[in-house]
Amino acid sequence: MRTDIYFEYGDRSSIFFYAPICLDKKISSQFKSFVNNTFDFDKSIYAIYNNVDLIGFNAVVVTSTNDIIQGNAESLKVLSTCEPRLFTQPKKIKCEESYETVISLINPFNNGRCNNVFHWINESLFLLQAAEDYVAKYGDKPYILLSNNPEKYHIESLRLLGYNKTDYLLWAHERANVKKMIVPGLRRKMISKGMYLINPDAVNWLRYRLRPVIDNTTNYFSENILISRQKSIGRKIKNFEEVYAFLCEYGFESYCLEDISFKDKLRMFSNAKNIVGAHGAGLSYMMFSIKANIIELFGNPPVFYTDYYRLSQSVGLKYAYMFCDYSYENYIVSNKSSKFKEHDLIVNVDDLNKLFIKLNS
């Protein structure tokens, strides 16, 4: 595979893991493996590839010698979700478009068929620092490649970072040629299969870039946030009224994040003091918090479930967790064809009260 050059950008950084707060005397093993450990990060890197093709709905980068570049695809498993025939003889596919300079923000979790805000922020938006470093070096502004079906938060977050409709392209091809392709490595550190740490330098860069937006936005939200999943599929709180009534005593307000703009979520979370929510992508916004305390609620967690603990330590927040009873009642049919068994939570309010007091002591 041919690349002209690799560039380093950003700064070195590190994370120290404090013990999470919980009610059990014994911390869950997945959390315990991190406690009192420090993880160091080198500078981030990106490469510039010349004369490559983008193939399939994930816009996978293929060189002129048919080498496949992982980039922000995370792993070559992404190919199993594409049509394999596209990669056996890509030159036989009609080239539908040609571009000068491009950086892709498409990944398996943000490709139009699947969209997730957690992955959008840490596997897409973080990469824009590489594009800005490239512009500073060459004065050549790359197009940003998005899926053909972007979410509102995709477009709004780009706009808040200063990118408008003339700066991005919507991907709707089986094959296109790119003269110069900017391919950053994902800004994280793999520590074991399925487990990675988000680079604190990437978080700090994004917070810095969005700081003017946050400072110029009026905050209408409570400092104490209950992230509601009552409009979502899965991990709703079955005894929501009971839990909310209890949290109201501490000044909490409940928010369905899908009803709130990206800009307002930035302001809300930057001003937060306490955040309570079930395991889910809405907790991603804690990265814009300055001094918030986090309580994450689990029912029947996925195989790896420390994502938001790891994120909390990347941004220096105090983190607590609580395992709850749960029910599959509303997902009997859908769970038959799903690897992850979706469920709803039944929260013990007395335990939540004890945890909240312990967290804030």
C-alpha positions in Angstrom: 0.0 0.0 0.0 1.3 3.5 -0.8 1.1 6.5 1.5 3.1 9.7 1.0 3.5 10.4 4.7 2.3 10.0 8.2 1.7 13.0 10.5 1.5 13.2 14.2 -0.9 15.7 15.8 -2.4 16.6 19.2 -0.5 16.0 22.4 0.5 13.1 24.6 -1.9 12.4 27.5 -2.8 9.9 30.2 -5.7 8.6 32.3 -5.6 7.6 35.9 -8.5 5.4 37.1 -10.1 6.0 40.4 -12.3 3.3 41.9 -16.0 3.6 41.0 -18.4 4.1 43.8 -21.0 1.3 44.4 -23.1 -0.2 47.2 -21.4 -3.6 47.0 -18.3 -4.2 49.1 -16.7 -5.9 46.1 -16.3 -3.9 42.9 -17.3 -5.7 39.7 -14.3 -7.4 38.1 -14.7 -5.4 34.8 -14.2 -2.2 36.8 -11.6 -3.5 39.1 -9.2 -4.3 36.3 -8.8 -0.5 35.7 -8.6 0.8 39.3 -5.4 2.6 40.3 -3.9 2.1 36.9 -2.5 4.8 34.6 -2.7 4.6 30.8 -0.5 6.7 28.6 -1.4 7.9 25.1 1.0 8.9 22.3 0.2 11.7 19.9 -2.5 10.8 17.3 -1.6 10.1 13.7 -3.1 10.3 10.2 -1.9 9.2 6.8 -2.4 10.6 3.4 -3.1 8.1 0.6 -2.9 8.9 -3.0 -5.3 7.7 -5.8 -7.5 5.4 -3.7 -11.1 4.1 -4.2 -13.9 4.3 -1.8 -16.0 1.1 -1.9 -19.4 0.1 -0.6 -21.9 1.8 1.7 -19.2 2.0 4.4 -16.9 3.9 2.0 -14.0 1.5 2.8 -10.6 2.8 1.5 -9.0 0.5 -1.2 -5.6 1.4 -2.7 -4.6 1.1 -6.3 -3.0 -2.3 -5.4 -6.2 -3.5 -3.8 -5.0 -3.1 -0.2 -7.8 -2.4 2.3 -7.1 0.4 4.8 -8.9 0.0 8.1 -9.0 3.7 9.1 -12.0 4.5 11.2 -13.6 1.1 10.3 -12.2 -0.2 13.5 -11.5 -3.7 12.2 -11.9 -5.6 9.0 -15.1 -7.2 10.4 -16.8 -4.2 8.7 -16.3 -6.1 5.4 -18.7 -8.8 6.5 -21.5 -6.2 6.6 -20.7 -5.1 3.0 -21.1 -7.1 -0.2 -17.9 -9.2 -0.4 -17.9 -9.1 -4.2 -17.2 -5.4 -4.1 -13.7 -6.1 -2.7 -12.6 -9.0 -4.9 -12.3 -7.0 -8.1 -13.1 -3.4 -7.2 -11.9 -2.0 -10.5 -14.7 -3.8 -12.3 -17.2 -1.6 -10.4 -18.2 1.5 -12.3 -16.5 4.6 -10.8 -19.4 7.0 -10.2 -17.5 10.0 -8.9 -14.0 11.5 -8.4 -12.9 13.8 -5.6 -9.7 15.8 -4.9 -9.2 15.6 -1.1 -11.5 13.8 1.4 -11.7 12.7 5.0 -14.4 10.2 5.8 -16.5 10.3 9.0 -18.4 7.2 8.0 -18.0 4.2 10.3 -20.0 1.0 10.9 -22.0 2.8 13.6 -22.7 5.9 11.5 -23.3 4.8 8.0 -26.9 5.7 7.4 -28.1 2.2 8.2 -26.9 2.5 11.8 -26.4 5.7 13.7 -25.2 6.1 17.3 -24.2 9.4 19.0 -21.5 7.8 21.2 -19.6 6.4 18.1 -20.3 9.6 16.2 -18.5 11.7 18.7 -15.5 9.5 19.5 -15.1 7.8 16.1 -16.0 10.6 13.8 -15.9 14.1 15.3 -12.6 13.5 17.0 -11.0 12.9 13.6 -11.7 16.4 12.4 -8.6 17.6 14.3 -6.6 15.7 11.8 -8.4 17.5 8.9 -7.6 20.8 10.6 -4.0 19.9 11.1 -3.8 19.0 7.4 -5.3 22.3 6.4 -2.8 24.1 8.6 0.1 22.3 6.8 -1.1 22.4 3.2 -3.9 25.0 3.0 -6.0 22.4 1.2 -9.4 22.0 2.8 -10.7 18.4 2.4 -14.3 17.5 1.9 -15.9 15.7 4.8 -17.7 12.5 3.8 -21.0 11.6 5.5 -23.5 8.9 4.9 -26.3 9.6 2.5 -28.8 9.6 5.4 -27.2 11.7 8.2 -28.9 12.4 11.5 -29.8 15.9 12.6 -27.1 15.7 15.3 -24.5 14.9 12.6 -25.3 18.1 10.7 -25.8 20.3 13.7 -22.5 19.2 15.4 -20.6 19.9 12.2 -22.3 23.3 11.9 -21.3 24.2 15.5 -17.7 23.3 14.6 -17.9 25.7 11.7 -18.6 23.3 8.8 -21.5 24.0 6.4 -23.2 22.3 3.5 -20.4 23.2 1.1 -17.9 21.4 3.3 -19.3 17.9 3.2 -20.4 15.3 0.8 -23.2 12.7 1.2 -22.0 9.2 0.2 -24.3 7.3 -2.1 -22.0 5.3 -4.4 -20.6 1.8 -4.8 -17.3 3.2 -5.9 -15.6 6.7 -6.1 -12.0 7.7 -6.7 -10.1 10.1 -4.4 -6.8 11.7 -5.3 -5.8 12.4 -1.7 -7.4 10.6 1.2 -6.8 11.6 4.8 -7.0 8.5 7.0 -6.7 9.2 10.7 -6.3 6.4 13.2 -9.1 6.1 15.8 -8.3 8.3 18.8 -8.3 5.6 21.4 -6.2 2.9 23.0 -7.1 -0.8 22.7 -6.4 -2.6 25.9 -8.1 -5.9 25.2 -10.7 -7.4 22.9 -13.7 -5.2 23.0 -12.2 -2.8 25.5 -10.6 0.6 24.6 -9.9 3.9 26.2 -10.8 7.2 24.6 -7.9 9.6 24.2 -8.3 12.5 26.7 -6.5 14.8 24.3 -9.2 14.2 21.7 -11.9 15.0 24.3 -10.1 18.2 25.3 -9.7 19.3 21.7 -13.5 18.9 21.0 -14.4 20.7 24.3 -12.1 23.5 23.4 -13.5 23.8 19.9 -17.1 23.9 21.2 -16.4 26.1 24.2 -17.5 29.3 22.4 -20.8 27.7 21.5 -21.4 26.6 25.1 -20.4 30.0 26.6 -22.8 31.8 24.2 -25.8 29.6 24.9 -28.3 30.3 27.7 -28.8 27.4 30.0 -32.5 26.6 30.8 -31.8 23.2 32.3 -31.4 21.8 35.8 -27.9 21.1 37.1 -29.3 17.7 38.2 -30.1 15.6 35.1 -32.1 12.3 34.8 -31.6 11.0 31.3 -34.9 9.5 30.3 -35.2 6.6 27.9 -39.0 6.5 28.2 -39.2 7.3 24.4 -36.4 4.8 23.5 -36.5 1.1 22.8 -35.1 -0.7 25.8 -33.6 0.2 29.2 -36.6 2.2 30.2 -37.2 2.5 33.9 -40.4 0.5 34.7 -41.0 2.3 38.0 -40.1 5.7 36.4 -42.7 7.7 38.4 -41.3 6.4 41.7 -37.7 7.1 40.7 -38.5 10.5 39.3 -40.5 11.5 42.4 -37.5 10.6 44.6 -34.9 12.4 42.4 -37.2 15.5 42.4 -36.4 15.9 46.1 -32.8 16.5 45.1 -33.8 19.0 42.4 -33.5 16.7 39.4 -35.3 17.2 36.1 -36.0 14.4 33.6 -35.0 15.0 29.9 -35.6 13.0 26.8 -32.4 13.8 24.9 -33.9 13.1 21.5 -36.1 16.2 22.1 -33.2 18.5 22.7 -30.8 20.0 20.1 -27.2 19.1 20.1 -26.3 22.7 21.0 -28.6 22.7 24.0 -27.3 19.3 25.2 -23.8 20.8 25.2 -24.9 23.6 27.5 -27.0 21.3 29.6 -24.2 18.8 30.3 -21.5 21.4 30.7 -23.5 22.9 33.5 -24.4 19.6 35.2 -23.6 18.6 38.7 -25.3 15.2 38.9 -26.2 12.9 36.0 -28.3 9.8 36.4 -29.0 7.5 33.5 -29.4 3.9 32.3 -26.5 2.4 30.3 -26.9 4.0 26.8 -25.5 6.5 24.3 -27.0 9.5 26.1 -24.3 9.2 28.7 -21.8 10.2 26.0 -22.6 13.8 26.6 -20.9 13.6 30.0 -17.7 14.4 28.1 -18.8 18.0 28.0 -19.3 18.1 31.8 -16.8 19.9 34.0 -17.4 18.6 37.5 -20.4 16.3 37.3 -21.1 13.2 39.3 -22.3 10.2 37.3 -24.6 7.4 38.3 -25.0 4.7 35.7 -27.9 2.2 36.1 -27.5 -1.3 34.8 -30.1 -4.0 34.3 -28.7 -7.0 32.4 -25.5 -5.4 30.9 -23.8 -6.3 27.6 -20.7 -8.4 27.6 -18.5 -5.3 28.0 -20.2 -2.6 30.0 -17.6 -0.2 31.4 -17.7 2.2 28.4 -19.0 5.2 30.4 -16.9 4.5 33.4 -13.9 4.6 31.1 -15.2 7.8 29.5 -15.8 9.4 32.9 -12.2 8.8 33.9 -11.0 10.3 30.6 -12.7 13.6 31.5 -12.0 13.5 35.3 -15.6 12.9 36.6 -16.7 11.1 39.7 -18.5 7.9 38.7 -20.9 5.5 40.5 -22.8 2.5 39.3 -25.7 0.4 40.4 -27.1 -2.9 39.2 -30.9 -3.1 39.1 -33.6 -5.7 38.7 -34.9 -6.0 35.1 -37.7 -7.4 33.0 -37.8 -8.8 29.4 -41.5 -8.4 29.4 -41.8 -5.9 26.6 -39.2 -7.5 24.3 -40.1 -11.2 24.2 -40.6 -11.2 20.4 -37.8 -8.9 19.4 -35.3 -10.6 21.7 -35.7 -13.9 19.8 -33.7 -12.5 16.9 -31.3 -10.3 18.8 -27.9 -11.1 20.3 -28.3 -8.5 23.0 -31.4 -9.2 25.1 -33.2 -5.9 25.5 -34.9 -5.2 28.8 -36.3 -2.5 31.1 -35.0 -1.6 34.6 -36.6 -1.8 38.0 -34.8 0.6 40.2 -34.6 0.2 44.0 -35.2 3.7 45.2 -33.7 3.1 48.7 -30.5 1.8 47.1 -30.4 4.7 44.7 -30.7 7.1 47.7 -27.9 5.4 49.5 -25.7 5.6 46.4 -26.5 9.2 45.8 -25.6 10.1 49.3 -22.3 8.1 49.1 -21.4 9.8 45.8 -22.0 13.3 47.1 -20.3 12.8 50.5 
